[in-house]
C-alpha cells in the first residue's frame, strides 16, 4: 500500500522496532486516518502481537491466555 505523507511516521516506527529490547507502543488518533494500516505495515515481515481494543473487549485477559501468548511469541 502506498502511504501519502506517512513515510516519516513509518520510518520512525520501524527504527524504534529495530532497536534493542522490548517495548510497548500505543498509536492513537481520530478515526479512519490509517492507524491500523500504518501499524501493520511497520511490522511487516516481523513476529508481532496485535491487540485491537473495542468496546466488546470488556473482560480482562486471563493469566493463562497471556502465558500461552508469551510461549508462542
Beta strands, then each sheet from edge to edge (+ up, - down):
end
